[in-house]
Amino acid sequence: MNHFVTETAPAAPLAKYRKDYSPPPFLVERVELRFELGDGTTEVAARLAVRRNGAHAEPFVLDGEELELLEVAVDGAPRSTGDYHLEPETLTLPDVPDAFELTTRVRIRPEANTKLSGLYRTNGTFCTQCEAEGFRRITFFPDRPDVMARFTVEIVGDPQATPVMLSNGNRIADELLPDGRRSVRWEDPFPKPSYLFALVAGNLACHAGSFTTRSGREVALEIWVEPENIDRCEHALQSLAKAMQWDEETFGLEYDLDVYMIVAVSDFNMGAMENKGLNIFNAKFVLARPDTATDAEYEGIEGVVAHEYFHNWTGNRVTCRDWFQLTLKEGLTVFRDQCFTADATSAPVKRIADVRALRATQFAEAAGPMAHPIRPESYIEMNNFYTVTVYEKGAEVIRMYQTLLGRDGFRRGMDLYFERHDGSAVTCDDFRAAMADANDVDLAQFERWYTQAGTPRLAVEADWDEARREYTLTFRQEVPVRGDETETLPMHLPVTLALLGADGNELPLRLADEAGPVGTTRVLELRAREHSFTFVDVAERPVPSLLRGFSAPVELELETSRADLAFRMGHDTDAFNRWDAGQTYADELLRDLIARVQRGEELALTDDFAEAWGRTLLDETLDGSLRALALSLPAERQLGLGMEVIDPDAIHTARRFVLRELSRRFDAELTQLYKRLDDGREYRFATADTAQRSLKNACLGLLSAGETEAADDRAFRQFTNANNMTDVEAALGCLAQRAVPRRSEALNAFYERWKGNPLVLDKWFRIQATSILEDTPERVSELIDHPDFKITNPNRVRSLVGVFAVGNQVRFHRADGAGYRLLGDFLLKLDSVNAQVASRLVSAFNAWKRFDAQRQTAMKAELERIAQKPGLSKDVFEIVSKNLS
């Protein structure tokens, strides 16, 4: 029996709603899978032990997409076509027993699977991606996270083509079959949802190690890669061991299988996937060598490896009841990997980097048509909700638990969470309840962080009563209405603060009617729309240091003088707030200059800002990475967020003017510091070394902003002589901004050196996509037609088209609309190849209503053109329809 689905005209995709959740009508207790891997097609046989969940008469409905059904039987009795109903996305079996065994056999085509969801084949290697709803592209199954089963998997394949065959859990058998094929069997002892299933088969090499757990068990660690990449795995292996030790020491969590495997593949939609015991990674987050990977990539590998490992408990052992609860595992695990990286590197630098990204991306998302709470209420395509809101804002919400409860209280809550829910599929409310119950506190109002979209605005007024020696802070919070909301309520949020005296020291903090010892830093809990706090015995007018460490993901509005900002730039004892004061100062200056550009007035850099910036440049007490961050200006995209109508040309002109003026005023100091830091030392990925390179390359970039021949020569020398990719990329990035002969010379040399290395070549595409030269849209169009550009490779697509559309505000938004037409044309092709990646790129249009009329008209035309594409994917339809509504 071969059964194909008859295609009909697709209806408009329908949304799913959290309020409609109901438990699964049927549960699957055991799954046995047999894969017969072949060239062109693969057959998958499935045997499911099923039981009815409660008393009801509903049919058994299984999910399935692009599956050719060959056989279906219940308790060994084949079912004919009249005994089931097959539709494009479901297989329905009426009249099934309360407990039964279902067997199916299907045929799939991994080589033709450009969506990279389900089972696909890349560079000869079979691999899977099942989160969120990819398992249904492998076999028929109730593909939802609250259906958890124990899996046994047999993989059968040609031992020459696929000598390595891996799946979740532990290997229990490996034999050569009479027909010459090889069979490998795997068993996972832990129940898991189908989205955590994994399979990999191909010609791979293993970089092996081991880890001894605190209970004395030896765990095999295996990094599997294509043989030519075997010399770039050690950093990932060491990162895994560090993460395992950190999780034991910090949260008391020990790994539970005999082997932990990571596989690197070149074509992957995501960064990595935490499949139980068999993580599948985008190769960019595994492969590293000093000459191929930058410091940022070394740190990224360490963080992503840790993230996926931490999911073993926060995502696998305890998983999501439904996909609306995605932040339950992702927000929590992002917070855990942030803490890990902070402990492994520089905590202040890590915090600043995370908040910079949050403000630039999540704040923009929260202000646009895709605004949603960290726990969405509805979706059409779940892949569209793997967002910075769910992940990064979700991590900020978890961080607030720790701020409110303290580290010990947070650990008590985590321990109770695992005690209650290990082996279960649960909700965000279950996590919040564990935190509340473990600490005997009321966190009912805290739920609003899960239900309300948008970024709260926190306005603060300060009053200093010198006669009474009292200092009063009045907080007013406003949560903007977003999406389908009609009203919003005040949040429960923590404000960590200190008051700084004239010498920069923290003043004692005592509230009125408060007795006992006092400290100099404290956490205020805000629950009402307005709340005042009066501090007594304040001997001098203080400078407030509010929201220390960015204690809540809000927009802070505080009337403050530039003198106070300059003071905090030099004296704030909280590293994050010291940096933030400088950013606020620069932001105010740049907004003044943007307005002058728009009025056609002459530009001038104020002496007070230059002097404050110069003090930071020469401040040897600051860590190099922290100093580099403090010297940076707000990004163009960040500046646009604060404008009622975004003017990309004025923003770019003002920001480039400030960089050029700083470069020229401080040329001698920057040159001297650069020369001192450029000592030619051998590359090490260590905190002190990365800090030195960070500051050195910040100096290089600032000197290059002066647009002088000497700066071009300096960048070219670094490009030519550097012994590591961090310095090479920094220098090439400087040259790419200049219309000078050495730009082409350096780009050509880089290409010839690295054209055989896909991950390094991604940098070549990315650097050109970020160029501020006027003809960048035309150059990007040419690169799309380059022989090394592959529309089927998500890394290559993101490195060129994604970076141009999202990371190059001034040229993507060129007034003639060339950037918009480029993206529109590309998306119409990409949607049919890989809709998940296409939906990420179409989000570049999300802010279209924030621009001038000419740009609005051009962007809207592209959105409408995309919307009219026959057979438009659900992924892209959802984003486009929300933009046009």
N, C-alpha and C positions, 0 to 999 in steps of 0.2 A: 504494500500500500504506500503510494506516494501522494501526499496531499499538499497542494499549494493553495494559498489564499488568493481569491479573486480580488484584484485591486478595484476600488471604487473611488470616486472623487472625494477627497478628504474634506471633512467638515472643519469649521473653525475650532481650534483646540480649546478644551474646557479646563477651567481652573479646578484645583483640589483645595479643600479648606480644612484647617486644623479642627474646627468645630465639628466636622463630620467624622472624626476618627471613631472607629469601632474596632474591637478586638478581632483578630483573624478568625474566620469561620472554621478553618481547619489548621491544624498544626502538623509539622513534619518533624518526626523524631530522629530519623536516620536517612542519610542520602548515600547511595553508592553510584559513582559515576565511572564510566569507561570511555576514554577518548581513543579513537583510532585516527591518529594524525596522518594526513596524506598531502600530497601536492595538489593544490586546487581546492579540494574539499576535505572536510573532517567529519566523521560521524561520532555522535555523542549518545551513549545509552545511559539512561538514568533509572534508578530503582529507588522509590520513595516509600518510606513507612509513614502512613498518614493516619491521623485520627481526627474525628469531629471535635470541635471545641465548643462544648455546651450542647444544649438541646435545641435543634433547629432543623429545618428541611432544605437549607440552601444548597445549590449545586457547588461543586468544587471548581473554582475558577483559577487557572494558572496564567501567568504572564508569559508572553513569548513574542519576539520580534525577529523578522527575517530568518525564520526557521523553516526548513522543509521537513514536514512531519512524515516519518517513514512507518512508525508503528506506535500503537498505544494499547495497553492492556491493564485490566483491573484484576488483581489476584490471579494473574496468569491467563485470564480469558481475554482474547483480543476484542477490541471494540471496533465496530464498523462505523462508517461515516455517519450513519443515522443515530449512533449512540453518543455522539459528541458534537460540539459546535465550534468551528474554527473561524476566528476573525483575525484581522491584521495584527492585533496586539494581545489576543487571549485565546486560550483553549478551555472550553467549558464542558465539564462532565456532570450530567444530572444523575440522580438516583445512585449515589455511591453509598457503601456501607459506613457504619460509624468508625470502623477501623479497617484499613485495607492497604494493599501494596499496589502502587501505581508504577508501571514501567512504560517508558517512552524511548524512542530512538529518532534522532533528528540528524539532518545533514546541514552543515554550515560552511561558509567560504571565508576562512581567515585571511587569505591573500587579498581578497577584494574589499576587506573591511577597512576603509580609510577613516571611518569615524573613530577608530581606536577605542572602541567600547565593546565589551564582550571579549571574545577570543580573536586575536588578529596576529598577523605575521609581519615582522619588521626585520629586514636584513637577514632573512632566513630563520629568525628565531620566533617561535610561537610564544605569545604572552597574553595575559588577560588584564582587563581593567573593569571591575564590576561595580564600583561605587560611582553613582548612586544606584542606577538601575540597569547595569550592564549584564548581570547574570542571565536575564531573560533573553539575551542575544546568544546564549550558549545552549540553554535547554529550557523546557517549560517548567515553571516553578512559581509558587506564590512569593514573588520577589519583593519582600518588604522586611524591614529590619527586626520586627518583633516575631518573625518566624525563625527560630533558632534550632539547628540540628547538628548532629555529629556526622562528619563527612569521611567517607573512604573513597579514594580515587585511584583508578588504574589508568596509566598512560601507556599506550602502545604506539611504537614508532620505529622508523628505520634507524638502526644504531649508527649508521654513517651520517645521516642528516641531522639526527637529534641524539647525540651521545649522552647529553645531560637532560634529564626529565625530572622536574621538581613540582611539588605541590605543598599544601599546608601540612604542618604537623611533623610526624616522624616516618621515615622510610621503613616499611615492614617487609618488602619483598622486591627482588630484582632478578629477572630470569630471561633467558633467551628462548623464544617460542619456536616451535617446529618449523614455522614458515620463514624463519630468519629474522623476524622482527623482535624487538626487545620490549619487555613489559616491566614497568616499575609501579609498585603500589605504595600509597601513602595513607596514613591514618591520623586524623586530628582528634585527640581525646576530648577536646573542649567544644561544647555546642557553640555554633556561630551563625550569624545571619548570612545569607547568600552573598551580600556585598563584600564579605571578607574572603570569599573563595579566590584562590590563585592557582595558576598553572604557568610554568615556563618550560620550554623545551627547545634545545638548539645546541650549537657547537660553542660551548662556553668554557672559560678557564676559571679556576677558583683561587682566590687569595684567602688563605685560611688563618685563623687564630683561635684563641679560646678565652673563656672567662670563668673564673671560679666564684660562685655566688657566696653570699655570707653564710649560707647553710652548708657550704662545702661541695655543692654539685658542680661538675665540670660541664660547661655549655660550649659546644662547638660554634664558632663564628665563621661564616662563609660569605665572601663577597664574590659574586659571579659576574663576569664581564666577557666581552668578546676578547679573544686571545691577544690581539694587538694592544689592548688597553691594560694588561695585567700589571704594568709598572706604575699605574696611577691609582692604586687602591688603598695604600697603607694609611693615608689620612682618614679615609672613611672607616677603616677597621679600628683605628685608635679612637675615633669619635664614638663609635658604638660602645667600646669598652668603657669610655668615660661616662657615657650616658647611663649605662647599666649600674655603674658604681654610684653615680650621683643619685639615682632614683632609690637605691637601697639606703643611702645615707640620709636623704632628705625626706622621703616619704615611706621608708620601710618596705618598698615594693621590690620583689624578687622575680626574676624571669622563671617561667614555668614549663618550658619545653627543653629537649635535649640539644636542639640546634636552632640557631637564629640565622636566617639567610637573607641576603640583599642581592637583588639582581638589577644591573644597570642596562637600560634599553635606550636607544636613540630617539625613537618615536613614542612620545608619551604626552597625553593631554595635560597632566598635572605635574607637580613637583615630585611626588612620591605617593605610595599607597601602603597602608599599614596592615595588609593581609596577614592573618595570624601566622607568625613564624616564617613567612616568605614575603618580605617587602619587595615590591617592584618600584624601582626608582627611575626617574628621568636621569640619564647619564650625567647631566650637568651637576647633579647633586651627589655624585660619587667620585668622579674622576678628577684628580688633581696632581699636578707636579709644578714646581716653582716656575718653570718656563711656559706653562700652559694655563695656569689658574691664578687669579688675583687674590689678594688678602680677603677681599669681600667674598669671593667664591669659596675660599678655605673656610671662612666663618660660616657661610651659608651651608656648606656641606655638613659641618659640625652641628649646626642648628637643626637642619632637616633630618639628619640621621637620628638625632635625639628626639625630635618631634615624633617620628614614626615609631621609634622604640617606646616612647612614653605612652603611645596609644595602646600598647599591650594591655594596660590596665584601664586607662581613661579612653575607652572606645571599643576595646575588644572584650575584655573580661566583664566590663559594664558598658553596654551599648545603648543606642537610641531606640526608643519605642517606635518612633516614626520620624520621617525626615524633617518635619517642622522643628524637631528637637536637635537639629544638627549642631548648634552651638554648645550643647551639652558636652559633646566630645571635642569639638574643634576649638571653641573658645577656651576651654579648660586646658587642653593640650598645648595650645599656643602660649598660654600663660606659663605653663611648666617649662616649655622650651626657652621662653624669654628669661626665666629665672636661671636656667642652666647656663645660658650664654652669658648672662650677667656675672655669674659666679666664675665662669671660665675665662672671661676677658675683663672688660672694664664696665662695672655696673652703671656709672653715669653715662658713658658713651652709648651703651646699649639702650638705656632708657630714652635718651634723646633721639636716637635713631628710630626707635619704635614710635615715638610720639610724632616725629616729623612725618613718617609714613602715614600714620593715622590721620593727621590733619590734612595732608595733601590728597589722600584718596578716600578715606571713609567719611570725612566731613563733607566732601564733595558729593559722594553717593547719598548721604543723608539729606542733602539739599536738593536732590534731583528727582526725576520721575521714578527711579527705582528705589526710593527711600522705603525702608522696611525695618521693623524691630529685629533684634538679634534672634528672636524666635518668630519667623514669619507666620502670618495667618493664612496665606494662600500662595499657590504657585501653579504655573502651567507646566514648566519644565524645571525639574529639581536642580539640574546642573547650573541653572542661572543663579542659584542661591548659595553657591560656594563663593561668598562675597567677603569683602573686607569688613562689612558690618558683622556678619556671622562669626568671622575669625577674629579680626583685630579688635573690634569693639567688644566682641564676646570676651576676649582676654582681659580687656579693661574692666568689664563687669566682675570677672573672677578676681581681679586684683583688688577691687573695692571690698569684696568679702574679707580678704586678708587685711586690708587697711582698717576696716571696722572691727574685726575680731582679733587682730594681732596674729603673728606667725603661729603661736602655740594654739590659738583658737581655730585658726584655719586648718592646722594639722588634725586637731580633734574632729573637725567636721569631715575631713577627707577620710579619716579612719572609720568613722561611722557610716559614711557613704559606701565604702567598700564592704563593710560588715553587713550592711542591709541588702546590698544589691549585686554582689558578685554573682556572675552568671545570668544576669537579667537584662532585659531591655526596658529602660526607664525614661523619665522625663526631666526637664529642667526643674520642675517643681519638687521632684524627689531630691535633687541636689540641694536646692534651697532649704528644704525641710531638714536635711541632715546637718547643714551648717547651723540652722537655728536651734535644733534640738541638742546638738553637741555642746552648745554654748549657752543654752537657756536664754535666748534673746528672741525678740519679735522682728521677723524679717518679712512680714506680710507686705508692707509698702514697697519693699525692694523688688517685688515682682514687676513693678512698672518698667524696670529696665528691660524686661523681656517682652513687654506688650506695647510700648510706645516707641515710635520711630523718631528720627530727628535728633539734633544735637542740642541739649539744653543750654540756655544762655544764663550765666550767673553774673548778675550785676552787683557790684560791691560799692558801698559808700563808707568812707572813713571819717571819723570825727575825733579830734584831739582836744580834750579839755585840760589845758595846762594847769589851771588853778586847782582842779579836783584830781589831777594826775590820773585821769581816766581816758581810755582809748576805746572807742566803740566802732565796731564793724557791723554794718547792716547788709545782709545778703538777700537778694531777691532773685528767685529763679523763675524762668519761663521756658516751657517746653513747646516748641513750635508744632503746629498741626501739620501732619504730613500724610500723604496717601489717602486712604479711606477714613482717616480719623475725623471726628467732628469736634472733639475737645480733648484736652490733655490735663493731667493732674501732676502735682509736684512730686519730684523724685526724692528718694532717700539716698543722700549722697554724702560722702566724707570730704571735708576740706582740711588738709594738713597745713598748718601754718606756723610761722615764727614771726617775731617782731625784731627788727634789727636796729641797734643803736648807732650813734654817730661813728663809733669806732669799728662798726661791722660786726660786733658781738651780738649774740642773741640775748634778748631781755627776758627776765622771768615773766611767766604768764600765769596770772591769777584772775579768775572771774569773780565778779561781785558775789558776796555771800559764800565764798568758797574757802574752806579751811584746809590745813594740812600742807605738806610739802608741794612745791610747784616745780615744773620743768620749764624748758625753753621752747619745746616743740610739742604741739598737741593736735589731736584730731577732733574737729567739730563735726557733729552730725546734723545735717539739715534735712528736715522732713516737711516743713511748711513752705508756702510760697515766699514768705518773708520771715526773717529771723534776725534778731540783733544780739550781739555778744559784747559785753562791756568788761574790759580788762582794767583792773585797779592797780594802784601803786606803780604806775608807769612813769618813770622819772624824767623821761625826755620824749620829744616827738619822735615816734619810731617810723621806720620805713617797713611797710608790711611785705612779708614774703609769703604769698598765698598759693594754695594748690601745689604745695611742694611735691616734687616727684610726679607731678601731674596726677594728683590723687583721685580725680574724677574726670571722665571724658566730656568736658563742657567747654564752652567758649566763655572765657573770663573777660568781664568788662569792668575795668577799674580806672577811674580818673587818676592819672599819675603824671608828675612832671618829668621832663627829659633829664633833669638833674637827678631825680630819684632812680630813673632807669639806668643812667650812667653809674650811679652809686652801686646799684645792685649788680651791674655788669662786672664791677671790680670787687665787690665785697660779699655778695650773697653766699651764705654758707651751704646752701643747697645747690649742687652742681646743675641740676636741671633748671632751676629758676634763674641761676646766673646766666646760663645760655639763653633762656627764654627772654630775659630782660633785654639782651642784645638783639634778639630777633624782633621784639616789640619796637625797640628804638629804630632799627633799620626799616621795619615795616612802615612806621609813621613817616620817616624821611622819604621813603620811596613813594608813598601815596602823595605826598606833597609834590614830588618831582613828576609823577605821572600826570597830576592835574596841570602842572606847568607845561608839560609836553602837549597836552590836549589844547591848551590855550595858545600854543605857539610861542611861549616865553623862553627866555634864556635859562639854562640850568646852572646851578651852582651847588657844590657840596659844602655843607655847613662845617665850620671848624670844630664845633663841639662833638659832632659824631665822629669826625676823622680822628680827633684826639682820643676819644674813648676807644675807638677801634684800634688805634695805634698802641694804646696801653695793653690791650689784649694780645696783640701781635708780639709784644716784647715781654709778656708775662711768663717767665720761666717756671713758675710754680704750677702751671697747668700741664696736665698730661698732653702729649702731642696730639692724640686723636681728639681730645676735648678742645684743644686750642684750634685745631683745624675746623671743627664744627662751629666754634664761637666766631671764627673769622668769616664764615659763610653768610651769604645773604638769603633772605627768603626766596624760594623758587618762584618762577614766573606763574606757574599754575596756582601756587598758594596765594600769590598777590591777587590773582583773578577772582579767587573765592570771595574776597572782601569787597568786590565792586558790584554795584547794582547792574551796570552794563560792562561786560568784560571787553577791554580794549587791548588786544594782544600786542599791537604795534607800540602803543604808548608804554605799556608795561616793559616790553623788551628794550625800548630806547632808554627809559629811566634806569633800569637795572644795569644795562651795559655801561651807561655813563658813570654810575657810582663805581663799578668795578674798574673802569679805566682810570678814574680819578684816584682811587686808592692805590692802584698799581703805580701810577706816576709819582704820587706824593711819597710813597714808601718804597720806591724802587731800591734804594741803597739797603734798607733794612731787610727787605724781602730777599735781595740777592745774597746778602751776607748769611742770612739764616739758611737759605737753600744750600749754599756752598758748604756750610758746616754740617748739614744733615746728609748731604750727598757724599757719603764716605766709602761707597763701593763695597760695603760689607756683604758677606755671603748671606743668601736668603735663609731666613728662619721664620716660620709662622709662630711667633711668640708675641705676647702683648706689647712688650717694649719695642720690639722691632716694627710691628705693624703701626704703632703710634708714631714712630719716627718717619716711616714711609708716608703715612697719612699727612703729617704736617709738611714734609718735603714737597709732596705733590700738590698740596694746597698752595704752597708758595709758587710752585711752577705754574699752576693755573692762574694765579693772581698776576704774576709777571707777564704771562701770555696775554692777559686781558689788556695790557698796555699797548698791544698791537705794534710792537717794534721789531725791527730786524734782529736785534740782539736776542729778544725773547724767542723768536722763531728758531734761531740758531741753537739756543739752549735746549729747547724742546727736541730738536732734531738730534742733538748730541745724546740726550738721555735716551731717545728712542733707539739710537744705534748702539749705544754702549751698555744698556741695562742688562742685568743678569737675572731678571725676573719679570713675569708678565704684569705685575702690578705697576711697575715703572714704565714698561713698554706701553701699556694701554693708556696710562695717564698722559704720556707724551704724545701719543698718536691722537688722543682726544683733543689736545690743545691745537695740534697742526690741522685737524679736520675743520676747525672753525675759521681758518685763514685761506684766502684765495691767493696762495703763493705756490711757487713751483715745488717746494719741499713737501707740500701737502700730497700731491700726486706721487712724488717719489717715495714717501713713507708708506702710503696706502698700497702702492704696487709692491713694495718690498715685503710688507706684511702678508699680502695675499700670496705671493710666491713662496714665502716661508711656510705658510700654514694652510694652504689650499687642500691638503689631504686630511686635515683634522677638523671635523664638523663643528665641535664645540668652540674651538678657537676661531674658526671662520665666522661663527655667529657674531663675534665681537667686531669683525671687519664690517659686517652689514650694520650692526647696531651703531657703531661710531659714525658712519655716514648718515644714518637716519636722524641722528641728533644734531647734525651740523646746522648752524644758524645762517649759512649762506643762502642767498635769495633763491637760487635754483635748486634747492634741496628737493622739492616735490618732483621735479623732472628727473633728478638723479635717482630718487627712490623708484620712480617708474621704470627707469632703465635697469635698476638692480632686480626688479621683479622678473625681468626677462633674462637675467644672468643665468648661465648654465648651472651655477651652483645654488640657485634659489629653487627650493622644492616646496610647493604649496602643501604637500602631504606631511611635511615635518613641522610640528607645532613650534619647536624651538626657533626654526628659521623664520617662520611667519611672524612670531612675536618679536624676534630680534630686529626685523626690518619694518614691517607694516605696523606692528603693535607699538613699537618704540616711537616711530614717526607720529602716529595718530595721538598717542597719549603723552609722550615725553618731549614733544617738540611743538609747544603751543604756538609760537610765532609763525612757524612755517606751515604747520598743518592748517592753521587758520589764516593763511595768506588771503588777502582780500578778494583775489580773483576766483576763489573757490577751487583752485586746482587740487588742493589737498583733499577736499571733500569728494570730488569726482574720482580721484584715485582710489580712495577707500571704498566708495560705492561700487565701482567697477570690480574691485578685488573681492568684496563681500559677496557679490552675486555669483562669483565662481566658487569661493570658499564654502559657502553654505551647503552646496551639494557634496563637497568633499569631507568637511569636518564641521558640523553645525555647532559643536560645543566651543570650538575655538572662534568661530565666526561670531557667536553671541558675545564673546568677550570683546571683540574688536568693535562691534556695532555700538557698544557702550561709549565709545569716543564721542558719539553725538548726543549723549545724555544732557549736556548743558546747553543745547542749541538755543533755547529760549533766553539765555543770559547774554547773548551777543547782540550786536547792532542789526538793524533791519536787513541790510544786504547779506550779511553772513547767515542770519536766520533763514532767509529765503533760500539760500543755496543749500544749507544743511537739511531743511525740511524737504526740498526737492529730492535729495538723495534718500532720505527715509521713506518717502512715498514711492520712489522707484524700487527700493528694496521690498517694500510691503506688497508690491504688485507682482513679485516674482512667483510664477506658478510653482506649487509644491514647496513653498517656503517652510523651513523647518520650524518646529515648535520653539526651539531655542531662540532663534532670531525673531520669530513672530512676537514672542512675549515682550522682548525689549523694544522692538519697533512700535508695537501697538501702544505700549505705555508712554513712549515718547510722543506719539501723535495724538494721544487722547486729551 
